[in-house]
Amino acid sequence: MSEPVAIILFIIGGLFDLFGCIGLVRLPDIYNRLQAATKCVTLGTSFILFGVFFWAGFSAMGVKALICAVFILITSPTAAHALARGAHISGVKLWEKSVMDRYAEDKEGKSVGGEVEKA
Amino acid sequence: MIWLIWALVFSCFLCLYRVGAGPTPPDRTVAIDILGTLVVGVCAIWAVITGKDFYINIAIAWALLSFIGTITLAKYLEGRGLDE
């Protein structure tokens, strides 16, 4: 459809992917790695697929790339959220310089409330 | 545009480093999930370079399988069964 827009989207997507993977290697903790890698790589791959859509237009290739981009934008944050919850439940410790753990506070509050209701 | 393929392949090697050196099992699972998403991008750019549109089908199938595998591993890490 318009090739310069597609080239610009490819470059932006490749840079997002590269910086997300550098964050996956460099950050100290599983939750920090999730927060860096998942968001950057999801957005970068979606930029690349939107670039394929701008390259091919409304042909079979472009529409399939658009469907794949929407699918990745829906499913990848879902998988990351399930994975963070699984890591927290399975007992992976936070980084020692982390300042806040709202999920653990939330679980303790719910258990206390349940005991009060039973009593 | 082949340099963009090389940038994504370098990112895949960074993910493989995290798969090998991750201290806990969720680290390795995150790296596998990110690797699947990167391969979708590689397939999309390769479809543009070669002009053949069946690589987009490979990308869609790979994204679906990567999502199902990550959800399965997350439920395994929670210690629940697959039907709860």
N, CA and C atoms of all chains as a GROMACS GRO file, in nm:
protein
  609
    1MET      N    1   0.085  -0.118   0.000
    1MET     CA    2   0.000   0.000   0.000
    1MET      C    3   0.090   0.125   0.000
    2SER      N    4   0.170   0.143   0.108
    2SER     CA    5   0.268   0.251   0.107
    2SER      C    6   0.395   0.200   0.171
    3GLU      N    7   0.500   0.190   0.091
    3GLU     CA    8   0.620   0.122   0.139
    3GLU      C    9   0.702   0.203   0.240
    4PRO      N   10   0.715   0.337   0.231
    4PRO     CA   11   0.794   0.406   0.335
    4PRO      C   12   0.736   0.393   0.475
    5VAL      N   13   0.602   0.396   0.486
    5VAL     CA   14   0.541   0.376   0.619
    5VAL      C   15   0.574   0.237   0.671
    6ALA      N   16   0.573   0.136   0.582
    6ALA     CA   17   0.604   0.000   0.624
    6ALA      C   18   0.749  -0.012   0.670
    7ILE      N   19   0.842   0.054   0.599
    7ILE     CA   20   0.983   0.048   0.640
    7ILE      C   21   1.002   0.112   0.777
    8ILE      N   22   0.936   0.228   0.799
    8ILE     CA   23   0.948   0.295   0.930
    8ILE      C   24   0.891   0.207   1.041
    9LEU      N   25   0.776   0.140   1.014
    9LEU     CA   26   0.719   0.052   1.116
    9LEU      C   27   0.810  -0.068   1.142
   10PHE      N   28   0.876  -0.120   1.037
   10PHE     CA   29   0.969  -0.232   1.059
   10PHE      C   30   1.085  -0.190   1.148
   11ILE      N   31   1.139  -0.069   1.125
   11ILE     CA   32   1.255  -0.024   1.204
   11ILE      C   33   1.214  -0.004   1.350
   12ILE      N   34   1.095   0.060   1.372
   12ILE     CA   35   1.049   0.080   1.510
   12ILE      C   36   1.027  -0.054   1.580
   13GLY      N   37   0.966  -0.150   1.509
   13GLY     CA   38   0.941  -0.281   1.569
   13GLY      C   39   1.068  -0.356   1.602
   14GLY      N   40   1.166  -0.352   1.512
   14GLY     CA   41   1.292  -0.420   1.540
   14GLY      C   42   1.366  -0.361   1.658
   15LEU      N   43   1.361  -0.227   1.672
   15LEU     CA   44   1.427  -0.164   1.787
   15LEU      C   45   1.356  -0.201   1.918
   16PHE      N   46   1.220  -0.205   1.916
   16PHE     CA   47   1.148  -0.246   2.036
   16PHE      C   48   1.185  -0.388   2.076
   17ASP      N   49   1.193  -0.480   1.976
   17ASP     CA   50   1.229  -0.619   2.007
   17ASP      C   51   1.368  -0.628   2.067
   18LEU      N   52   1.464  -0.554   2.007
   18LEU     CA   53   1.603  -0.562   2.054
   18LEU      C   54   1.614  -0.509   2.197
   19PHE      N   55   1.549  -0.393   2.227
   19PHE     CA   56   1.561  -0.336   2.361
   19PHE      C   57   1.488  -0.423   2.464
   20GLY      N   58   1.377  -0.486   2.423
   20GLY     CA   59   1.309  -0.577   2.516
   20GLY      C   60   1.395  -0.695   2.553
   21CYS      N   61   1.468  -0.750   2.455
   21CYS     CA   62   1.553  -0.866   2.486
   21CYS      C   63   1.675  -0.825   2.566
   22ILE      N   64   1.728  -0.702   2.545
   22ILE     CA   65   1.836  -0.654   2.631
   22ILE      C   66   1.787  -0.640   2.775
   23GLY      N   67   1.662  -0.592   2.792
   23GLY     CA   68   1.603  -0.585   2.926
   23GLY      C   69   1.584  -0.722   2.986
   24LEU      N   70   1.550  -0.822   2.904
   24LEU     CA   71   1.533  -0.959   2.955
   24LEU      C   72   1.665  -1.013   3.008
   25VAL      N   73   1.777  -0.973   2.948
   25VAL     CA   74   1.906  -1.022   2.996
   25VAL      C   75   1.954  -0.941   3.116
   26ARG      N   76   1.933  -0.808   3.116
   26ARG     CA   77   2.003  -0.722   3.210
   26ARG      C   78   1.932  -0.705   3.345
   27LEU      N   79   1.800  -0.718   3.350
   27LEU     CA   80   1.728  -0.684   3.473
   27LEU      C   81   1.742  -0.794   3.577
   28PRO      N   82   1.726  -0.761   3.707
   28PRO     CA   83   1.769  -0.853   3.812
   28PRO      C   84   1.667  -0.956   3.856
   29ASP      N   85   1.539  -0.943   3.817
   29ASP     CA   86   1.434  -1.015   3.887
   29ASP      C   87   1.336  -1.071   3.784
   30ILE      N   88   1.262  -1.175   3.821
   30ILE     CA   89   1.166  -1.233   3.727
   30ILE      C   90   1.055  -1.134   3.695
   31TYR      N   91   1.011  -1.054   3.794
   31TYR     CA   92   0.898  -0.962   3.768
   31TYR      C   93   0.945  -0.843   3.683
   32ASN      N   94   1.070  -0.795   3.710
   32ASN     CA   95   1.124  -0.689   3.625
   32ASN      C   96   1.144  -0.736   3.483
   33ARG      N   97   1.192  -0.862   3.470
   33ARG     CA   98   1.213  -0.915   3.334
   33ARG      C   99   1.081  -0.928   3.259
   34LEU      N  100   0.975  -0.974   3.330
   34LEU     CA  101   0.843  -0.982   3.268
   34LEU      C  102   0.796  -0.845   3.221
   35GLN      N  103   0.813  -0.744   3.308
   35GLN     CA  104   0.761  -0.611   3.277
   35GLN      C  105   0.836  -0.550   3.160
   36ALA      N  106   0.969  -0.577   3.150
   36ALA     CA  107   1.043  -0.521   3.037
   36ALA      C  108   1.015  -0.598   2.909
   37ALA      N  109   1.036  -0.731   2.916
   37ALA     CA  110   1.038  -0.810   2.793
   37ALA      C  111   0.900  -0.822   2.731
   38THR      N  112   0.797  -0.849   2.811
   38THR     CA  113   0.668  -0.879   2.752
   38THR      C  114   0.609  -0.758   2.681
   39LYS      N  115   0.614  -0.641   2.748
   39LYS     CA  116   0.551  -0.524   2.686
   39LYS      C  117   0.627  -0.482   2.561
   40CYS      N  118   0.762  -0.475   2.570
   40CYS     CA  119   0.840  -0.429   2.455
   40CYS      C  120   0.825  -0.523   2.337
   41VAL      N  121   0.835  -0.655   2.361
   41VAL     CA  122   0.836  -0.747   2.248
   41VAL      C  123   0.697  -0.761   2.187
   42THR      N  124   0.591  -0.752   2.270
   42THR     CA  125   0.456  -0.753   2.216
   42THR      C  126   0.433  -0.634   2.123
   43LEU      N  127   0.472  -0.515   2.169
   43LEU     CA  128   0.451  -0.396   2.087
   43LEU      C  129   0.538  -0.399   1.961
   44GLY      N  130   0.663  -0.449   1.974
   44GLY     CA  131   0.752  -0.454   1.858
   44GLY      C  132   0.702  -0.548   1.751
   45THR      N  133   0.658  -0.669   1.791
   45THR     CA  134   0.609  -0.764   1.691
   45THR      C  135   0.478  -0.716   1.630
   46SER      N  136   0.396  -0.646   1.711
   46SER     CA  137   0.273  -0.589   1.653
   46SER      C  138   0.305  -0.479   1.552
   47PHE      N  139   0.410  -0.398   1.580
   47PHE     CA  140   0.452  -0.298   1.482
   47PHE      C  141   0.497  -0.364   1.352
   48ILE      N  142   0.573  -0.475   1.364
   48ILE     CA  143   0.621  -0.544   1.243
   48ILE      C  144   0.503  -0.598   1.162
   49LEU      N  145   0.403  -0.656   1.232
   49LEU     CA  146   0.289  -0.713   1.159
   49LEU      C  147   0.202  -0.604   1.097
   50PHE      N  148   0.187  -0.487   1.167
   50PHE     CA  149   0.116  -0.375   1.104
   50PHE      C  150   0.194  -0.323   0.983
   51GLY      N  151   0.330  -0.332   0.991
   51GLY     CA  152   0.411  -0.294   0.875
   51GLY      C  153   0.388  -0.386   0.757
   52VAL      N  154   0.371  -0.516   0.783
   52VAL     CA  155   0.338  -0.609   0.675
   52VAL      C  156   0.203  -0.575   0.615
   53PHE      N  157   0.108  -0.532   0.703
   53PHE     CA  158  -0.023  -0.492   0.650
   53PHE      C  159  -0.012  -0.368   0.561
   54PHE      N  160   0.073  -0.269   0.604
   54PHE     CA  161   0.090  -0.152   0.519
   54PHE      C  162   0.166  -0.184   0.393
   55TRP      N  163   0.253  -0.287   0.395
   55TRP     CA  164   0.328  -0.328   0.276
   55TRP      C  165   0.236  -0.394   0.175
   56ALA      N  166   0.149  -0.485   0.221
   56ALA     CA  167   0.074  -0.570   0.128
   56ALA      C  168  -0.066  -0.517   0.102
   57GLY      N  169  -0.119  -0.428   0.186
   57GLY     CA  170  -0.254  -0.378   0.163
   57GLY      C  171  -0.359  -0.483   0.192
   58PHE      N  172  -0.475  -0.467   0.131
   58PHE     CA  173  -0.586  -0.559   0.157
   58PHE      C  174  -0.579  -0.681   0.066
   59SER      N  175  -0.465  -0.751   0.070
   59SER     CA  176  -0.455  -0.880   0.004
   59SER      C  177  -0.466  -0.989   0.111
   60ALA      N  178  -0.445  -1.116   0.071
   60ALA     CA  179  -0.452  -1.224   0.169
   60ALA      C  180  -0.343  -1.209   0.274
   61MET      N  181  -0.222  -1.172   0.230
   61MET     CA  182  -0.110  -1.158   0.323
   61MET      C  183  -0.132  -1.045   0.423
   62GLY      N  184  -0.181  -0.930   0.376
   62GLY     CA  185  -0.199  -0.817   0.465
   62GLY      C  186  -0.307  -0.842   0.569
   63VAL      N  187  -0.418  -0.902   0.527
   63VAL     CA  188  -0.528  -0.923   0.622
   63VAL      C  189  -0.490  -1.029   0.724
   64LYS      N  190  -0.414  -1.133   0.679
   64LYS     CA  191  -0.369  -1.233   0.777
   64LYS      C  192  -0.271  -1.173   0.876
   65ALA      N  193  -0.184  -1.082   0.830
   65ALA     CA  194  -0.092  -1.015   0.922
   65ALA      C  195  -0.169  -0.929   1.022
   66LEU      N  196  -0.277  -0.863   0.977
   66LEU     CA  197  -0.358  -0.782   1.068
   66LEU      C  198  -0.425  -0.868   1.174
   67ILE      N  199  -0.478  -0.986   1.132
   67ILE     CA  200  -0.541  -1.077   1.227
   67ILE      C  201  -0.439  -1.128   1.328
   68CYS      N  202  -0.317  -1.159   1.280
   68CYS     CA  203  -0.213  -1.209   1.370
   68CYS      C  204  -0.170  -1.100   1.469
   69ALA      N  205  -0.166  -0.973   1.425
   69ALA     CA  206  -0.129  -0.863   1.515
   69ALA      C  207  -0.232  -0.847   1.625
   70VAL      N  208  -0.362  -0.852   1.590
   70VAL     CA  209  -0.466  -0.839   1.692
   70VAL      C  210  -0.461  -0.957   1.789
   71PHE      N  211  -0.434  -1.077   1.736
   71PHE     CA  212  -0.424  -1.196   1.821
   71PHE      C  213  -0.310  -1.182   1.921
   72ILE      N  214  -0.193  -1.134   1.875
   72ILE     CA  215  -0.079  -1.118   1.966
   72ILE      C  216  -0.108  -1.009   2.068
   73LEU      N  217  -0.173  -0.899   2.026
   73LEU     CA  218  -0.204  -0.792   2.122
   73LEU      C  219  -0.302  -0.838   2.230
   74ILE      N  220  -0.388  -0.936   2.198
   74ILE     CA  221  -0.479  -0.987   2.301
   74ILE      C  222  -0.411  -1.091   2.389
   75THR      N  223  -0.340  -1.188   2.330
   75THR     CA  224  -0.297  -1.306   2.406
   75THR      C  225  -0.169  -1.286   2.484
   76SER      N  226  -0.077  -1.202   2.437
   76SER     CA  227   0.054  -1.197   2.504
   76SER      C  228   0.047  -1.133   2.643
   77PRO      N  229  -0.031  -1.024   2.667
   77PRO     CA  230  -0.046  -0.976   2.805
   77PRO      C  231  -0.119  -1.075   2.895
   78THR      N  232  -0.213  -1.153   2.836
   78THR     CA  233  -0.281  -1.255   2.915
   78THR      C  234  -0.183  -1.360   2.965
   79ALA      N  235  -0.096  -1.406   2.876
   79ALA     CA  236   0.003  -1.507   2.914
   79ALA      C  237   0.100  -1.451   3.018
   80ALA      N  238   0.138  -1.323   3.003
   80ALA     CA  239   0.231  -1.264   3.099
   80ALA      C  240   0.168  -1.251   3.237
   81HIS      N  241   0.039  -1.214   3.240
   81HIS     CA  242  -0.030  -1.201   3.368
   81HIS      C  243  -0.042  -1.336   3.437
   82ALA      N  244  -0.078  -1.441   3.362
   82ALA     CA  245  -0.087  -1.575   3.421
   82ALA      C  246   0.048  -1.622   3.470
   83LEU      N  247   0.153  -1.586   3.398
   83LEU     CA  248   0.287  -1.629   3.436
   83LEU      C  249   0.335  -1.557   3.562
   84ALA      N  250   0.303  -1.426   3.575
   84ALA     CA  251   0.342  -1.354   3.696
   84ALA      C  252   0.269  -1.410   3.817
   85ARG      N  253   0.140  -1.441   3.801
   85ARG     CA  254   0.064  -1.499   3.911
   85ARG      C  255   0.119  -1.636   3.949
   86GLY      N  256   0.153  -1.718   3.848
   86GLY     CA  257   0.210  -1.850   3.877
   86GLY      C  258   0.344  -1.841   3.948
   87ALA      N  259   0.427  -1.744   3.906
   87ALA     CA  260   0.557  -1.728   3.971
   87ALA      C  261   0.541  -1.684   4.116
   88HIS      N  262   0.444  -1.592   4.142
   88HIS     CA  263   0.424  -1.544   4.278
   88HIS      C  264   0.369  -1.654   4.367
   89ILE      N  265   0.277  -1.737   4.313
   89ILE     CA  266   0.219  -1.844   4.395
   89ILE      C  267   0.322  -1.954   4.420
   90SER      N  268   0.408  -1.983   4.320
   90SER     CA  269   0.507  -2.089   4.340
   90SER      C  270   0.622  -2.044   4.429
   91GLY      N  271   0.624  -1.918   4.476
   91GLY     CA  272   0.717  -1.880   4.580
   91GLY      C  273   0.848  -1.820   4.534
   92VAL      N  274   0.852  -1.761   4.414
   92VAL     CA  275   0.974  -1.694   4.370
   92VAL      C  276   0.987  -1.562   4.445
   93LYS      N  277   1.107  -1.539   4.504
   93LYS     CA  278   1.126  -1.418   4.585
   93LYS      C  279   1.140  -1.295   4.496
   94LEU      N  280   1.100  -1.178   4.550
   94LEU     CA  281   1.127  -1.052   4.482
   94LEU      C  282   1.273  -1.014   4.499
   95TRP      N  283   1.317  -0.917   4.417
   95TRP     CA  284   1.451  -0.861   4.431
   95TRP      C  285   1.462  -0.795   4.568
   96GLU      N  286   1.582  -0.800   4.628
   96GLU     CA  287   1.592  -0.750   4.766
   96GLU      C  288   1.576  -0.600   4.777
   97LYS      N  289   1.589  -0.525   4.667
   97LYS     CA  290   1.567  -0.380   4.672
   97LYS      C  291   1.426  -0.340   4.628
   98SER      N  292   1.336  -0.438   4.612
   98SER     CA  293   1.198  -0.403   4.579
   98SER      C  294   1.132  -0.339   4.700
   99VAL      N  295   1.042  -0.242   4.674
   99VAL     CA  296   0.987  -0.164   4.784
   99VAL      C  297   0.845  -0.204   4.820
  100MET      N  298   0.776  -0.284   4.739
  100MET     CA  299   0.632  -0.298   4.760
  100MET      C  300   0.586  -0.431   4.700
  101ASP      N  301   0.498  -0.501   4.771
  101ASP     CA  302   0.442  -0.627   4.720
  101ASP      C  303   0.292  -0.625   4.749
  102ARG      N  304   0.216  -0.558   4.664
  102ARG     CA  305   0.073  -0.542   4.689
  102ARG      C  306  -0.005  -0.673   4.676
  103TYR      N  307   0.046  -0.767   4.596
  103TYR     CA  308  -0.028  -0.892   4.576
  103TYR      C  309  -0.026  -0.977   4.703
  104ALA      N  310   0.092  -0.980   4.771
  104ALA     CA  311   0.100  -1.055   4.897
  104ALA      C  312   0.013  -0.989   5.005
  105GLU      N  313   0.014  -0.854   5.013
  105GLU     CA  314  -0.073  -0.784   5.109
  105GLU      C  315  -0.220  -0.814   5.082
  106ASP      N  316  -0.256  -0.820   4.955
  106ASP     CA  317  -0.395  -0.847   4.918
  106ASP      C  318  -0.436  -0.988   4.961
  107LYS      N  319  -0.346  -1.086   4.939
  107LYS     CA  320  -0.379  -1.223   4.979
  107LYS      C  321  -0.390  -1.234   5.131
  108GLU      N  322  -0.301  -1.167   5.209
  108GLU     CA  323  -0.311  -1.172   5.354
  108GLU      C  324  -0.442  -1.109   5.402
  109GLY      N  325  -0.480  -0.995   5.346
  109GLY     CA  326  -0.605  -0.931   5.385
  109GLY      C  327  -0.725  -1.020   5.360
  110LYS      N  328  -0.726  -1.090   5.246
  110LYS     CA  329  -0.840  -1.177   5.217
  110LYS      C  330  -0.846  -1.293   5.315
  111SER      N  331  -0.730  -1.350   5.353
  111SER     CA  332  -0.732  -1.463   5.445
  111SER      C  333  -0.780  -1.418   5.583
  112VAL      N  334  -0.737  -1.298   5.628
  112VAL     CA  335  -0.784  -1.248   5.757
  112VAL      C  336  -0.935  -1.225   5.754
  113GLY      N  337  -0.985  -1.167   5.646
  113GLY     CA  338  -1.128  -1.144   5.636
  113GLY      C  339  -1.207  -1.274   5.640
  114GLY      N  340  -1.153  -1.380   5.576
  114GLY     CA  341  -1.222  -1.508   5.578
  114GLY      C  342  -1.232  -1.565   5.719
  115GLU      N  343  -1.120  -1.551   5.797
  115GLU     CA  344  -1.123  -1.602   5.934
  115GLU      C  345  -1.226  -1.525   6.019
  116VAL      N  346  -1.236  -1.394   5.997
  116VAL     CA  347  -1.334  -1.315   6.071
  116VAL      C  348  -1.475  -1.360   6.038
  117GLU      N  349  -1.499  -1.388   5.911
  117GLU     CA  350  -1.634  -1.431   5.873
  117GLU      C  351  -1.667  -1.566   5.936
  118LYS      N  352  -1.566  -1.657   5.941
  118LYS     CA  353  -1.593  -1.788   6.001
  118LYS      C  354  -1.620  -1.774   6.151
  119ALA      N  355  -1.544  -1.685   6.221
  119ALA     CA  356  -1.563  -1.670   6.366
  119ALA      C  357  -1.698  -1.602   6.393
  120MET      N  358   1.685  -0.526   0.368
  120MET     CA  359   1.609  -0.550   0.491
  120MET      C  360   1.661  -0.670   0.570
  121ILE      N  361   1.771  -0.729   0.518
  121ILE     CA  362   1.820  -0.852   0.582
  121ILE      C  363   1.884  -0.822   0.718
  122TRP      N  364   1.927  -0.694   0.738
  122TRP     CA  365   1.987  -0.658   0.868
  122TRP      C  366   1.882  -0.663   0.980
  123LEU      N  367   1.756  -0.643   0.944
  123LEU     CA  368   1.651  -0.653   1.047
  123LEU      C  369   1.634  -0.797   1.093
  124ILE      N  370   1.648  -0.894   0.996
  124ILE     CA  371   1.648  -1.035   1.034
  124ILE      C  372   1.763  -1.063   1.131
  125TRP      N  373   1.882  -1.002   1.102
  125TRP     CA  374   1.997  -1.029   1.190
  125TRP      C  375   1.975  -0.970   1.328
  126ALA      N  376   1.911  -0.853   1.337
  126ALA     CA  377   1.882  -0.795   1.469
  126ALA      C  378   1.788  -0.886   1.548
  127LEU      N  379   1.686  -0.942   1.481
  127LEU     CA  380   1.593  -1.030   1.552
  127LEU      C  381   1.659  -1.161   1.591
  128VAL      N  382   1.753  -1.210   1.506
  128VAL     CA  383   1.823  -1.334   1.542
  128VAL      C  384   1.914  -1.311   1.662
  129PHE      N  385   1.977  -1.190   1.668
  129PHE     CA  386   2.057  -1.156   1.787
  129PHE      C  387   1.969  -1.152   1.912
  130SER      N  388   1.847  -1.096   1.899
  130SER     CA  389   1.754  -1.095   2.012
  130SER      C  390   1.717  -1.237   2.054
  131CYS      N  391   1.701  -1.328   1.956
  131CYS     CA  392   1.671  -1.468   1.988
  131CYS      C  393   1.785  -1.531   2.066
  132PHE      N  394   1.912  -1.496   2.032
  132PHE     CA  395   2.024  -1.551   2.107
  132PHE      C  396   2.028  -1.497   2.250
  133LEU      N  397   1.988  -1.368   2.269
  133LEU     CA  398   1.978  -1.315   2.406
  133LEU      C  399   1.874  -1.392   2.486
  134CYS      N  400   1.759  -1.426   2.422
  134CYS     CA  401   1.657  -1.505   2.490
  134CYS      C  402   1.710  -1.644   2.524
  135LEU      N  403   1.790  -1.704   2.433
  135LEU     CA  404   1.843  -1.837   2.462
  135LEU      C  405   1.943  -1.832   2.577
  136TYR      N  406   2.016  -1.718   2.590
  136TYR     CA  407   2.103  -1.703   2.708
  136TYR      C  408   2.020  -1.706   2.836
  137ARG      N  409   1.903  -1.638   2.835
  137ARG     CA  410   1.820  -1.637   2.955
  137ARG      C  411   1.759  -1.774   2.981
  138VAL      N  412   1.729  -1.850   2.875
  138VAL     CA  413   1.680  -1.987   2.894
  138VAL      C  414   1.787  -2.071   2.962
  139GLY      N  415   1.915  -2.053   2.923
  139GLY     CA  416   2.019  -2.136   2.982
  139GLY      C  417   2.056  -2.092   3.122
  140ALA      N  418   2.059  -1.960   3.148
  140ALA     CA  419   2.116  -1.909   3.272
  140ALA      C  420   2.011  -1.864   3.372
  141GLY      N  421   1.879  -1.876   3.339
  141GLY     CA  422   1.778  -1.828   3.432
  141GLY      C  423   1.782  -1.904   3.562
  142PRO      N  424   1.784  -1.836   3.677
  142PRO     CA  425   1.796  -1.908   3.804
  142PRO      C  426   1.670  -1.983   3.846
  143THR      N  427   1.553  -1.937   3.804
  143THR     CA  428   1.430  -2.004   3.847
  143THR      C  429   1.352  -2.052   3.724
  144PRO      N  430   1.260  -2.149   3.740
  144PRO     CA  431   1.179  -2.195   3.626
  144PRO      C  432   1.095  -2.087   3.558
  145PRO      N  433   1.033  -1.988   3.629
  145PRO     CA  434   0.959  -1.885   3.555
  145PRO      C  435   1.045  -1.801   3.463
  146ASP      N  436   1.175  -1.782   3.497
  146ASP     CA  437   1.264  -1.710   3.406
  146ASP      C  438   1.273  -1.780   3.271
  147ARG      N  439   1.291  -1.912   3.276
  147ARG     CA  440   1.303  -1.987   3.151
  147ARG      C  441   1.172  -1.984   3.072
  148THR      N  442   1.058  -1.988   3.147
  148THR     CA  443   0.928  -1.984   3.078
  148THR      C  444   0.905  -1.850   3.009
  149VAL      N  445   0.943  -1.740   3.076
  149VAL     CA  446   0.931  -1.607   3.014
  149VAL      C  447   1.016  -1.600   2.888
  150ALA      N  448   1.138  -1.655   2.895
  150ALA     CA  449   1.227  -1.648   2.780
  150ALA      C  450   1.171  -1.728   2.663
  151ILE      N  451   1.108  -1.844   2.691
  151ILE     CA  452   1.049  -1.924   2.583
  151ILE      C  453   0.931  -1.850   2.519
  152ASP      N  454   0.850  -1.782   2.603
  152ASP     CA  455   0.737  -1.704   2.551
  152ASP      C  456   0.785  -1.592   2.460
  153ILE      N  457   0.889  -1.518   2.505
  153ILE     CA  458   0.942  -1.408   2.425
  153ILE      C  459   1.004  -1.460   2.296
  154LEU      N  460   1.067  -1.579   2.304
  154LEU     CA  461   1.128  -1.638   2.184
  154LEU      C  462   1.021  -1.670   2.079
  155GLY      N  463   0.904  -1.720   2.125
  155GLY     CA  464   0.796  -1.747   2.030
  155GLY      C  465   0.746  -1.620   1.963
  156THR      N  466   0.733  -1.512   2.041
  156THR     CA  467   0.686  -1.386   1.981
  156THR      C  468   0.788  -1.330   1.882
  157LEU      N  469   0.919  -1.348   1.913
  157LEU     CA  470   1.022  -1.301   1.820
  157LEU      C  471   1.019  -1.379   1.689
  158VAL      N  472   0.993  -1.510   1.697
  158VAL     CA  473   0.991  -1.591   1.575
  158VAL      C  474   0.873  -1.551   1.486
  159VAL      N  475   0.762  -1.505   1.550
  159VAL     CA  476   0.650  -1.453   1.470
  159VAL      C  477   0.695  -1.331   1.388
  160GLY      N  478   0.774  -1.242   1.452
  160GLY     CA  479   0.825  -1.126   1.378
  160GLY      C  480   0.920  -1.164   1.267
  161VAL      N  481   1.006  -1.263   1.292
  161VAL     CA  482   1.100  -1.309   1.189
  161VAL      C  483   1.023  -1.366   1.070
  162CYS      N  484   0.918  -1.446   1.098
  162CYS     CA  485   0.837  -1.503   0.989
  162CYS      C  486   0.770  -1.393   0.909
  163ALA      N  487   0.722  -1.286   0.975
  163ALA     CA  488   0.654  -1.177   0.904
  163ALA      C  489   0.752  -1.105   0.811
  164ILE      N  490   0.872  -1.073   0.861
  164ILE     CA  491   0.969  -1.002   0.776
  164ILE      C  492   1.017  -1.092   0.662
  165TRP      N  493   1.030  -1.222   0.690
  165TRP     CA  494   1.074  -1.315   0.586
  165TRP      C  495   0.967  -1.328   0.477
  166ALA      N  496   0.839  -1.319   0.517
  166ALA     CA  497   0.731  -1.320   0.417
  166ALA      C  498   0.741  -1.197   0.327
  167VAL      N  499   0.778  -1.080   0.385
  167VAL     CA  500   0.792  -0.960   0.302
  167VAL      C  501   0.913  -0.973   0.208
  168ILE      N  502   1.025  -1.029   0.259
  168ILE     CA  503   1.147  -1.038   0.176
  168ILE      C  504   1.125  -1.132   0.059
  169THR      N  505   1.070  -1.252   0.085
  169THR     CA  506   1.056  -1.350  -0.023
  169THR      C  507   0.930  -1.329  -0.105
  170GLY      N  508   0.830  -1.254  -0.052
  170GLY     CA  509   0.707  -1.233  -0.127
  170GLY      C  510   0.611  -1.349  -0.126
  171LYS      N  511   0.637  -1.450  -0.043
  171LYS     CA  512   0.546  -1.565  -0.033
  171LYS      C  513   0.462  -1.549   0.093
  172ASP      N  514   0.329  -1.564   0.080
  172ASP     CA  515   0.243  -1.530   0.192
  172ASP      C  516   0.215  -1.646   0.286
  173PHE      N  517   0.269  -1.767   0.260
  173PHE     CA  518   0.238  -1.875   0.354
  173PHE      C  519   0.322  -1.866   0.480
  174TYR      N  520   0.426  -1.780   0.483
  174TYR     CA  521   0.500  -1.761   0.608
  174TYR      C  522   0.414  -1.693   0.713
  175ILE      N  523   0.314  -1.613   0.671
  175ILE     CA  524   0.222  -1.553   0.768
  175ILE      C  525   0.138  -1.661   0.836
  176ASN      N  526   0.105  -1.770   0.760
  176ASN     CA  527   0.032  -1.880   0.823
  176ASN      C  528   0.116  -1.947   0.931
  177ILE      N  529   0.248  -1.962   0.901
  177ILE     CA  530   0.338  -2.019   1.002
  177ILE      C  531   0.341  -1.929   1.125
  178ALA      N  532   0.340  -1.796   1.104
  178ALA     CA  533   0.345  -1.703   1.217
  178ALA      C  534   0.219  -1.716   1.302
  179ILE      N  535   0.100  -1.727   1.239
  179ILE     CA  536  -0.025  -1.739   1.316
  179ILE      C  537  -0.024  -1.868   1.398
  180ALA      N  538   0.018  -1.981   1.335
  180ALA     CA  539   0.020  -2.109   1.407
  180ALA      C  540   0.119  -2.105   1.522
  181TRP      N  541   0.235  -2.040   1.500
  181TRP     CA  542   0.337  -2.032   1.606
  181TRP      C  543   0.288  -1.948   1.723
  182ALA      N  544   0.218  -1.837   1.695
  182ALA     CA  545   0.165  -1.753   1.802
  182ALA      C  546   0.063  -1.829   1.886
  183LEU      N  547  -0.024  -1.906   1.820
  183LEU     CA  548  -0.126  -1.985   1.891
  183LEU      C  549  -0.061  -2.089   1.981
  184LEU      N  550   0.040  -2.163   1.926
  184LEU     CA  551   0.103  -2.268   2.005
  184LEU      C  552   0.184  -2.210   2.120
  185SER      N  553   0.247  -2.094   2.099
  185SER     CA  554   0.325  -2.031   2.206
  185SER      C  555   0.234  -1.986   2.320
  186PHE      N  556   0.116  -1.931   2.285
  186PHE     CA  557   0.020  -1.888   2.388
  186PHE      C  558  -0.028  -2.007   2.471
  187ILE      N  559  -0.064  -2.118   2.402
  187ILE     CA  560  -0.116  -2.234   2.476
  187ILE      C  561  -0.007  -2.294   2.565
  188GLY      N  562   0.117  -2.300   2.514
  188GLY     CA  563   0.225  -2.355   2.595
  188GLY      C  564   0.256  -2.271   2.716
  189THR      N  565   0.251  -2.137   2.702
  189THR     CA  566   0.280  -2.050   2.816
  189THR      C  567   0.171  -2.060   2.922
  190ILE      N  568   0.043  -2.065   2.878
  190ILE     CA  569  -0.066  -2.079   2.975
  190ILE      C  570  -0.055  -2.212   3.050
  191THR      N  571  -0.017  -2.319   2.977
  191THR     CA  572  -0.003  -2.450   3.042
  191THR      C  573   0.108  -2.448   3.146
  192LEU      N  574   0.224  -2.387   3.111
  192LEU     CA  575   0.334  -2.382   3.206
  192LEU      C  576   0.300  -2.293   3.326
  193ALA      N  577   0.220  -2.185   3.304
  193ALA     CA  578   0.182  -2.099   3.417
  193ALA      C  579   0.091  -2.174   3.513
  194LYS      N  580  -0.003  -2.252   3.460
  194LYS     CA  581  -0.090  -2.328   3.549
  194LYS      C  582  -0.013  -2.439   3.621
  195TYR      N  583   0.089  -2.495   3.555
  195TYR     CA  584   0.173  -2.594   3.621
  195TYR      C  585   0.252  -2.530   3.735
  196LEU      N  586   0.300  -2.405   3.714
  196LEU     CA  587   0.376  -2.336   3.819
  196LEU      C  588   0.287  -2.302   3.938
  197GLU      N  589   0.157  -2.274   3.913
  197GLU     CA  590   0.066  -2.247   4.024
  197GLU      C  591   0.038  -2.371   4.106
  198GLY      N  592   0.068  -2.489   4.052
  198GLY     CA  593   0.040  -2.612   4.124
  198GLY      C  594  -0.101  -2.662   4.109
  199ARG      N  595  -0.170  -2.615   4.003
  199ARG     CA  596  -0.306  -2.661   3.979
  199ARG      C  597  -0.307  -2.761   3.864
  200GLY      N  598  -0.418  -2.835   3.851
  200GLY     CA  599  -0.433  -2.924   3.738
  200GLY      C  600  -0.479  -2.846   3.617
  201LEU      N  601  -0.486  -2.914   3.501
  201LEU     CA  602  -0.519  -2.845   3.378
  201LEU      C  603  -0.669  -2.824   3.362
  202ASP      N  604  -0.754  -2.883   3.448
  202ASP     CA  605  -0.898  -2.871   3.430
  202ASP      C  606  -0.962  -2.790   3.541
  203GLU      N  607  -0.883  -2.716   3.619
  203GLU     CA  608  -0.943  -2.637   3.728
  203GLU      C  609  -0.964  -2.495   3.684
   0.00000   0.00000   0.00000
